[in-house]
């Protein structure tokens, strides 16, 4: 990173009283200059504790929305407003209403990878790191898990005493892995353990030695005595894995790249702070409704 770029960035941060949050999946150059790096739950939780007037979110749109909902009085800037999550749009208001009419005892559990409008129709939000804990503690027997069907099925497999109805949405990056890619890596690196994100499809998860959130995958790689790992999640996680485990080897599935996450760049962070033209706006009526399931997640996911 050029010294002049860092100087400009620090001057803008001071001027705007700004803090930069980055998801594990953005490019390493952003993670290097970010004030905080984490998964969706950590960043959402952290945002509510920060005193800065401006929060810059290097990630995708739903992350900026979540932070704005939890911090309506703060200036929340996205690095690139076109960076979106296809899965966030794979559920409709009509489908939620249909399930609510079908089941009296129903909780709509909404993965944080969703739009503000969908969060506003839900009972509680979850992330991949706290979904099991939160669903287990719900009093409702019937759970409509939206929008990610793969994560919903993973939760259903782990929690047998709930009737979990999984939506048919999915993350294209995690869902569309060719199993042969993973099998080839396992053959090539037989000593390596497979660490997979629960957004992956069932065929991939069946080959995994460990299933967990991005944060859990990093912790597992750091704590385990194994020195080689095959990583079945977005390749941006390599920055933190290599930083936390410099003496270990990591092998990635080449197709696992989120092109929306890669829309973020340091130059765009500077532009967002200079021009103030990427502010996240969420209607007040949506904020009030969507804040309820998000706050419930923060309380139950501790």
Legacy VTK file of the C-alpha trace (Angstrom):
# vtk DataFile Version 3.0
C-alpha trace
ASCII
DATASET POLYDATA
POINTS 302 float
0.000 0.000 0.000
1.409 3.405 -1.000
2.242 5.720 1.909
0.393 8.593 0.232
-2.794 6.486 -0.017
-2.592 5.644 3.678
-1.995 9.312 4.520
-5.054 10.452 2.529
-7.193 7.734 4.059
-6.164 8.603 7.624
-6.833 12.308 7.023
-10.330 11.530 5.724
-11.045 9.194 8.630
-10.053 11.896 11.095
-12.084 14.561 9.278
-15.244 12.426 9.117
-14.709 10.658 12.470
-14.875 7.418 10.495
-14.130 3.770 11.194
-13.658 1.117 8.507
-15.259 -2.317 8.910
-14.342 -5.129 6.541
-15.802 -8.578 5.975
-13.434 -11.533 5.701
-14.332 -11.936 2.018
-13.084 -8.576 0.703
-9.622 -8.297 -0.854
-6.567 -8.414 1.391
-5.589 -4.803 0.617
-8.776 -3.654 2.357
-8.365 -6.012 5.295
-4.870 -4.585 5.770
-6.171 -1.043 6.287
-9.476 -1.854 8.019
-9.985 -0.953 11.665
-11.985 -4.127 12.268
-12.340 -7.366 10.298
-14.996 -9.965 10.984
-18.052 -11.948 10.002
-21.572 -10.550 9.767
-22.431 -11.143 13.445
-19.228 -9.604 14.798
-19.549 -6.515 12.597
-23.253 -6.010 13.388
-22.555 -6.382 17.108
-19.511 -4.129 16.980
-21.279 -1.372 15.051
-23.670 -0.843 17.958
-20.739 -0.271 20.313
-18.685 2.160 18.252
-18.789 5.888 19.008
-17.630 7.070 15.577
-20.058 9.272 13.653
-19.292 7.568 10.328
-19.088 3.837 9.653
-17.641 2.642 6.348
-18.730 -0.909 5.498
-16.537 -2.877 3.105
-18.819 -5.750 2.214
-22.178 -6.049 0.471
-25.377 -4.036 0.695
-27.266 -6.009 3.354
-24.344 -5.472 5.750
-24.595 -1.710 5.374
-28.371 -1.914 5.862
-27.986 -3.962 9.049
-25.529 -1.465 10.503
-27.816 1.459 9.564
-30.818 -0.249 11.171
-28.884 -0.707 14.414
-27.382 2.796 14.191
-30.000 5.022 12.494
-28.366 8.238 13.696
-24.956 7.410 12.226
-23.628 8.089 8.755
-23.213 4.606 7.250
-21.307 4.472 3.985
-20.915 1.489 1.677
-17.705 1.197 -0.282
-19.653 0.208 -3.411
-23.455 0.497 -3.409
-23.746 -1.992 -6.267
-22.107 -4.777 -4.202
-25.087 -7.005 -3.494
-25.908 -10.522 -2.267
-28.062 -12.556 -4.696
-29.291 -14.795 -1.884
-30.728 -11.798 -0.022
-33.382 -11.502 -2.737
-34.370 -15.194 -2.853
-37.351 -14.835 -0.519
-40.575 -12.844 -0.866
-43.078 -11.248 1.443
-45.787 -13.445 -0.102
-43.972 -16.661 0.742
-43.509 -15.578 4.359
-47.213 -14.711 4.617
-48.167 -18.099 3.134
-46.135 -19.966 5.758
-47.487 -17.805 8.593
-51.037 -18.691 7.464
-50.140 -22.353 7.208
-48.598 -22.737 10.690
-49.984 -21.181 13.872
-46.845 -21.872 15.901
-44.215 -20.459 13.524
-41.041 -18.432 13.948
-39.566 -16.815 10.860
-35.808 -17.071 11.346
-33.968 -14.749 8.997
-30.325 -15.213 8.077
-28.646 -11.816 8.277
-27.869 -12.162 4.541
-31.213 -10.582 3.672
-32.739 -7.216 2.803
-34.034 -4.778 5.398
-37.587 -5.318 4.107
-37.342 -9.069 4.750
-35.786 -8.572 8.181
-38.780 -6.369 9.029
-41.089 -9.357 8.382
-39.078 -11.754 10.554
-39.069 -12.788 14.205
-35.323 -13.098 14.755
-32.163 -12.771 12.697
-29.255 -15.197 12.830
-25.792 -15.626 11.344
-23.944 -18.825 10.532
-22.092 -18.453 13.832
-25.178 -18.306 16.064
-27.999 -19.963 14.069
-27.859 -23.270 15.981
-27.839 -21.571 19.379
-30.723 -19.231 18.572
-32.983 -21.786 16.840
-32.500 -24.243 19.726
-33.629 -21.613 22.231
-36.809 -20.573 20.382
-40.085 -21.695 21.919
-41.782 -22.256 18.551
-41.866 -25.772 17.153
-42.093 -24.688 13.490
-39.260 -22.682 12.010
-39.274 -21.086 8.566
-35.578 -20.540 7.854
-34.937 -17.855 5.236
-33.425 -17.126 2.772
-30.597 -19.732 2.713
-31.844 -23.279 2.196
-28.415 -24.861 2.708
-27.922 -23.246 6.098
-31.538 -24.087 6.958
-30.976 -27.775 6.139
-27.745 -27.794 8.133
-29.629 -26.398 11.137
-32.433 -28.947 10.617
-29.936 -31.810 10.581
-28.453 -30.578 13.846
-31.741 -29.834 15.655
-34.111 -32.779 15.506
-36.907 -31.537 17.795
-37.950 -28.646 15.521
-39.874 -28.716 12.262
-37.517 -26.606 10.176
-38.823 -25.534 6.793
-35.876 -24.458 4.645
-36.389 -21.820 1.985
-35.064 -22.601 -1.493
-32.559 -19.725 -1.620
-28.797 -20.164 -1.740
-25.446 -18.408 -2.016
-24.205 -19.048 -5.572
-20.567 -19.078 -4.429
-21.140 -21.775 -1.798
-23.937 -23.707 -3.474
-22.475 -24.147 -6.937
-19.203 -25.855 -6.023
-18.484 -28.864 -8.179
-17.941 -31.770 -5.779
-15.226 -33.080 -8.089
-13.167 -29.951 -7.316
-13.186 -30.789 -3.626
-12.534 -34.487 -4.229
-9.556 -33.625 -6.428
-8.096 -31.458 -3.674
-8.648 -34.237 -1.118
-6.804 -36.670 -3.404
-3.985 -34.194 -4.022
-3.613 -33.269 -0.337
-4.635 -36.395 1.636
-3.349 -35.061 4.973
-5.449 -31.889 4.771
-8.646 -31.457 6.763
-11.672 -29.968 5.003
-13.177 -26.904 6.702
-16.509 -25.879 5.158
-19.044 -23.094 5.597
-22.656 -24.263 6.200
-23.820 -22.238 3.181
-22.267 -25.031 1.081
-24.549 -27.690 -0.358
-25.010 -31.028 1.394
-22.652 -32.924 -0.939
-19.799 -30.644 0.099
-20.700 -30.704 3.796
-20.728 -34.510 3.773
-17.023 -34.425 2.855
-16.088 -31.863 5.524
-14.126 -32.564 8.691
-15.474 -29.358 10.237
-18.465 -27.128 9.450
-18.627 -23.595 10.773
-18.838 -19.857 10.159
-15.912 -17.912 8.736
-14.824 -16.987 12.260
-15.138 -20.615 13.405
-13.127 -21.847 10.417
-10.294 -19.450 11.303
-10.360 -20.564 14.943
-10.399 -24.247 13.970
-7.410 -23.808 11.652
-5.515 -21.989 14.384
-6.316 -24.418 17.205
-6.116 -27.762 15.397
-2.849 -29.707 15.336
-3.308 -30.407 11.616
-0.972 -28.333 9.440
-2.864 -28.502 6.133
-6.433 -27.476 5.354
-8.758 -27.421 2.369
-11.035 -24.402 2.759
-14.572 -24.546 1.354
-15.621 -20.922 1.585
-14.892 -17.625 -0.193
-11.183 -17.185 -0.903
-10.957 -13.785 0.810
-10.657 -15.653 4.111
-7.092 -16.534 3.073
-5.797 -13.189 4.361
-6.801 -13.864 7.954
-5.962 -17.580 7.815
-2.424 -16.864 6.662
-2.051 -14.055 9.181
-3.260 -16.182 12.106
-1.549 -19.412 10.964
1.654 -18.442 9.095
3.169 -21.908 9.455
0.176 -23.810 8.059
-0.857 -24.530 4.477
-4.246 -23.729 2.977
-5.768 -24.950 -0.268
-8.776 -23.224 -1.837
-11.451 -24.152 -4.346
-10.709 -21.840 -7.278
-14.361 -21.158 -8.132
-15.193 -19.809 -4.659
-14.961 -16.096 -5.386
-17.740 -13.610 -4.590
-17.481 -11.020 -7.339
-19.720 -8.623 -5.404
-17.280 -8.643 -2.470
-14.458 -7.960 -4.915
-16.155 -4.718 -6.028
-14.747 -3.156 -2.850
-11.392 -1.368 -3.095
-9.274 1.077 -1.107
-9.722 3.734 -3.804
-13.499 3.382 -3.450
-13.224 3.778 0.334
-11.403 7.068 -0.216
-14.017 8.129 -2.778
-16.878 7.274 -0.411
-15.354 9.387 2.358
-14.521 12.272 0.023
-17.811 12.434 -1.837
-20.263 11.093 0.776
-22.344 9.622 -2.066
-22.692 6.019 -0.907
-24.720 6.599 2.243
-27.088 3.807 3.219
-30.670 5.037 3.597
-33.350 2.869 5.215
-36.906 4.115 5.645
-37.761 4.866 9.301
-40.765 2.523 9.263
-38.517 -0.334 8.090
-35.819 0.555 10.634
-38.292 0.273 13.516
-39.518 -3.160 12.404
-36.184 -4.618 11.284
-34.419 -3.512 14.454
-36.543 -5.929 16.511
-35.212 -9.213 15.023
-31.665 -7.808 14.800
-31.662 -6.771 18.459
-33.141 -10.142 19.370
-30.224 -11.779 17.569
-27.713 -9.673 19.482
-29.381 -10.607 22.775
-29.837 -14.329 22.076
-26.518 -14.794 20.255
-24.284 -13.602 23.076
LINES 1 303
302 0 1 2 3 4 5 6 7 8 9 10 11 12 13 14 15 16 17 18 19 20 21 22 23 24 25 26 27 28 29 30 31 32 33 34 35 36 37 38 39 40 41 42 43 44 45 46 47 48 49 50 51 52 53 54 55 56 57 58 59 60 61 62 63 64 65 66 67 68 69 70 71 72 73 74 75 76 77 78 79 80 81 82 83 84 85 86 87 88 89 90 91 92 93 94 95 96 97 98 99 100 101 102 103 104 105 106 107 108 109 110 111 112 113 114 115 116 117 118 119 120 121 122 123 124 125 126 127 128 129 130 131 132 133 134 135 136 137 138 139 140 141 142 143 144 145 146 147 148 149 150 151 152 153 154 155 156 157 158 159 160 161 162 163 164 165 166 167 168 169 170 171 172 173 174 175 176 177 178 179 180 181 182 183 184 185 186 187 188 189 190 191 192 193 194 195 196 197 198 199 200 201 202 203 204 205 206 207 208 209 210 211 212 213 214 215 216 217 218 219 220 221 222 223 224 225 226 227 228 229 230 231 232 233 234 235 236 237 238 239 240 241 242 243 244 245 246 247 248 249 250 251 252 253 254 255 256 257 258 259 260 261 262 263 264 265 266 267 268 269 270 271 272 273 274 275 276 277 278 279 280 281 282 283 284 285 286 287 288 289 290 291 292 293 294 295 296 297 298 299 300 301
